[in-house]
Amino acid sequence: QVQLVESEGGLVQAGGSLRLSCAASGSTFSRYSMGWFRQAPGKERDFVAAISKNGITTAYLDSVKGRFTISRDNGKNTVSLQMNSLKPEDTAVYYCAADVGSLRTVKLAYDYWGQGTQVTVSS
């Protein structure tokens, strides 16, 4: 079992940047692919980005490609999401999640979730 804790999100103006981090504990971090999801009010929780267990392979939602970068540090048991050129439509609660499988993009594949952190982008 793994416990996940996201860093605090925040309020940022459109065009700005924000970096989210997620700290894992309780199990061997490198056993898990890691993902970021987000949920806007009244909407489903959607896939944003994922990274493989060794950090070599990544996957992104089309609308964030070129703006967001997922990375991980297996020595520090952390996964991060660097978000640049933020848009108001990126406003959501962001969740990190762990998956024993390989780089999957569906939320049902993920076994463990953080508590979520609010990101608000003002226009």
BAVEX-486197 format. One record per residue: residue in three letters; x, y, z of N, C-alpha, C in turn; residue number from 1. Coordinates in steps of 0.02 Angstrom, whole numbers. Example, Ala and Ser with C-alpha at 12.3 -4.5 7.8 and 13.67 -1.06 7.14 Angstrom:
residues 2
PT   code   n.east   n.north     n.up   ca.east   ca.north    ca.up   c.east   c.north     c.up   pos
PT    Ala      660      -284      390       615       -225      390      660      -165      390     1
PT    Ser      642      -112      354       684        -53      357      645         2      394     2
This chain:
residues 123
PT   code   n.east   n.north     n.up   ca.east   ca.north    ca.up   c.east   c.north     c.up   pos
PT    Gln       41       -59        0         0          0        0       44        62        0     1
PT    Val       20       115      -33        58        176      -37       14       235      -18     2
PT    Gln       42       281       18         7        343       36       35       400       -6     3
PT    Leu      -10       442      -30         9        497      -74      -16       563      -46     4
PT    Val       29       612      -46        12        679      -21       34       731      -71     5
PT    Glu      -13       768      -99         3        821     -146       24       885     -110     6
PT    Ser       65       923     -145        83        989     -119       24      1036     -129     7
PT    Glu       28      1092      -96       -26       1142     -103      -27      1169     -174     8
PT    Gly      -87      1177     -200       -96       1208     -265      -93      1283     -259     9
PT    Gly     -138      1317     -293      -138       1389     -286     -179      1424     -339    10
PT    Leu     -176      1490     -334      -210       1534     -381     -158      1567     -424    11
PT    Val     -167      1563     -490      -119       1591     -536     -156      1624     -594    12
PT    Gln     -126      1675     -622      -157       1708     -679     -146      1667     -743    13
PT    Ala     -190      1676     -789      -183       1643     -854     -115      1660     -884    14
PT    Gly      -83      1609     -912       -16       1617     -939       40      1603     -889    15
PT    Gly       22      1596     -827        70       1583     -775       88      1510     -768    16
PT    Ser      130      1496     -718       155       1428     -707      144      1408     -635    17
PT    Leu      140      1342     -626       132       1314     -559      162      1244     -561    18
PT    Arg      193      1224     -507       221       1157     -502      189      1120     -444    19
PT    Leu      160      1063     -459       132       1020     -408      179       962     -394    20
PT    Ser      183       943     -332       223        884     -313      179       836     -273    21
PT    Cys      200       774     -274       164        723     -237      216       678     -205    22
PT    Ala      211       672     -139       257        630     -101      225       563      -84    23
PT    Ala      261       510      -97       236        442      -84      272       411      -25    24
PT    Ser      235       371       12       265        334       68      228       268       77    25
PT    Gly      260       223      112       227        161      131      241       101       87    26
PT    Ser      270       112       30       285         56      -14      340        76      -61    27
PT    Thr      366        29      -99       420         43     -146      393        84     -204    28
PT    Phe      415       146     -207       387        193     -255      397       170     -327    29
PT    Ser      454       141     -341       469        122     -410      427        63     -435    30
PT    Arg      386        34     -393       340        -19     -414      279         9     -450    31
PT    Tyr      270        75     -448       209        105     -472      221       153     -530    32
PT    Ser      179       146     -582       172        202     -628      133       256     -591    33
PT    Met      144       318     -608       112        373     -573       73       416     -623    34
PT    Gly       18       442     -599       -23        483     -643      -48       545     -607    35
PT    Trp      -67       594     -646      -103        653     -621     -170       655     -656    36
PT    Phe     -221       668     -617      -289        677     -642     -316       743     -616    37
PT    Arg     -370       766     -646      -401        827     -621     -475       823     -627    38
PT    Gln     -508       860     -582      -581        860     -582     -606       930     -572    39
PT    Ala     -640       956     -622      -671       1022     -619     -741      1014     -588    40
PT    Pro     -769      1068     -561      -835       1063     -530     -888      1037     -578    41
PT    Gly     -924       987     -556      -977        959     -597     -955       914     -653    42
PT    Lys     -890       898     -655      -864        857     -710     -832       794     -683    43
PT    Glu     -819       748     -729      -784        687     -710     -711       700     -695    44
PT    Arg     -680       654     -660      -609        657     -648     -573       631     -710    45
PT    Asp     -532       674     -740      -500        658     -804     -425       649     -799    46
PT    Phe     -400       607     -842      -328        596     -847     -293       659     -872    47
PT    Val     -234       673     -843      -194        730     -865     -126       706     -891    48
PT    Ala      -91       667     -851       -24        644     -870       -6       582     -831    49
PT    Ala       39       542     -860        63        482     -825      137       472     -842    50
PT    Ile      171       437     -798       242        423     -807      255       351     -787    51
PT    Ser      298       319     -825       313        249     -812      354       240     -748    52
PT    Lys      361       178     -727       394        163     -664      467       187     -663    53
PT    Asn      500       183     -721       570        204     -724      577       277     -747    54
PT    Gly      522       310     -760       523        380     -777      540       395     -850    55
PT    Ile      547       344     -890       569        355     -959      511       373    -1006    56
PT    Thr      454       343     -994       397        353    -1040      343       394    -1006    57
PT    Thr      314       440    -1044       261        482    -1018      201       483    -1066    58
PT    Ala      145       503    -1041        85        511    -1081       47       572    -1057    59
PT    Tyr       14       607    -1103       -20        669    -1086      -89       673    -1119    60
PT    Leu     -133       708    -1085      -195        731    -1116     -177       778    -1172    61
PT    Asp     -211       773    -1228      -193        814    -1286     -191       888    -1270    62
PT    Ser     -239       911    -1230      -245        983    -1218     -189      1011    -1173    63
PT    Val     -149       968    -1142       -95        993    -1100      -26       978    -1131    64
PT    Lys      -24       943    -1186        40        928    -1218       76       992    -1236    65
PT    Gly      140       994    -1220       180       1053    -1234      176      1106    -1180    66
PT    Arg      128      1098    -1133       121       1146    -1078      138      1115    -1011    67
PT    Phe      119      1052    -1002       131       1017     -939      186       965     -948    68
PT    Thr      225       955     -894       277        904     -895      273       865     -830    69
PT    Ile      268       800     -837       269        756     -778      339       728     -770    70
PT    Ser      361       722     -708       427        694     -694      424       658     -627    71
PT    Arg      474       617     -614       476        581     -551      548       574     -528    72
PT    Asp      555       567     -462       620        555     -432      612       494     -387    73
PT    Asn      634       436     -410       625        375     -372      668       374     -309    74
PT    Gly      721       414     -309       761        418     -248      728       457     -193    75
PT    Lys      685       504     -212       650        545     -163      576       528     -157    76
PT    Asn      554       477     -194       484        455     -191      435       511     -207    77
PT    Thr      450       548     -258       406        604     -277      391       602     -352    78
PT    Val      333       628     -368       314        640     -437      290       713     -441    79
PT    Ser      307       746     -495       290        816     -503      254       829     -568    80
PT    Leu      218       884     -568       184        906     -629      199       981     -637    81
PT    Gln      240       996     -685       256       1066     -701      204      1090     -751    82
PT    Met      169      1143     -733       115       1169     -776      133      1239     -798    83
PT    Asn      141      1248     -862       157       1313     -891      100      1336     -936    84
PT    Ser      101      1400     -952        51       1430     -996      -20      1409     -975    85
PT    Leu      -33      1417     -911       -96       1394     -884     -155      1434     -913    86
PT    Lys     -211      1399     -920      -272       1428     -947     -328      1421     -895    87
PT    Pro     -378      1464     -899      -434       1458     -851     -465      1388     -852    88
PT    Glu     -466      1356     -910      -495       1289     -914     -453      1235     -879    89
PT    Asp     -393      1253     -856      -353       1206     -816     -375      1206     -742    90
PT    Thr     -419      1251     -724      -444       1255     -656     -478      1190     -635    91
PT    Ala     -455      1161     -581      -482       1097     -558     -447      1077     -493    92
PT    Val     -473      1025     -462      -436        991     -409     -392       939     -443    93
PT    Tyr     -328       940     -427      -280        895     -458     -262       839     -408    94
PT    Tyr     -261       778     -434      -246        720     -393     -187       682     -421    95
PT    Cys     -143       659     -378       -93        611     -402     -118       541     -383    96
PT    Ala      -95       492     -421      -119        424     -412      -65       374     -430    97
PT    Ala      -69       316     -401       -19        263     -412      -52       201     -441    98
PT    Asp      -18       171     -489       -44        113     -526       10        60     -529    99
PT    Val       -6        -1     -509        43        -55     -514       53       -77     -586   100
PT    Gly        8       -56     -630        16        -73     -701       63       -26     -736   101
PT    Ser       57       -24     -801       106         12     -842       75        69     -882   102
PT    Leu       84       130     -858        68        190     -896       -3       189     -924   103
PT    Arg      -50       177     -881      -120        177     -902     -151       246     -893   104
PT    Thr     -202       261     -932      -231        328     -931     -303       329     -905   105
PT    Val     -328       272     -883      -396        270     -857     -395       269     -781   106
PT    Lys     -439       308     -750      -435        316     -677     -450       251     -641   107
PT    Leu     -490       207     -671      -506        144     -637     -445       100     -628   108
PT    Ala     -392       112     -667      -332         71     -663     -290        89     -602   109
PT    Tyr     -302       147     -573      -260        172     -520     -285       149     -452   110
PT    Asp     -238       126     -411      -257         94     -349     -256       142     -289   111
PT    Tyr     -213       191     -292      -204        236     -235     -207       308     -259   112
PT    Trp     -236       350     -215      -249        420     -233     -229       466     -176   113
PT    Gly     -205       525     -196      -195        577     -147     -261       612     -132   114
PT    Gln     -258       662      -88      -319        696      -66     -341       751     -113   115
PT    Gly     -298       769     -159      -314        821     -207     -291       890     -185   116
PT    Thr     -278       932     -234      -257       1000     -219     -287      1046     -272   117
PT    Gln     -311      1104     -248      -348       1150     -292     -299      1193     -332   118
PT    Val     -311      1195     -397      -276       1242     -441     -328      1286     -474   119
PT    Thr     -320      1351     -466      -366       1399     -495     -328      1446     -540   120
PT    Val     -350      1452     -602      -318       1496     -651     -367      1552     -668   121
PT    Ser     -348      1612     -653      -392       1669     -666     -377      1699     -735   122
PT    Ser     -430      1725     -765      -422       1754     -833     -403      1827     -830   123
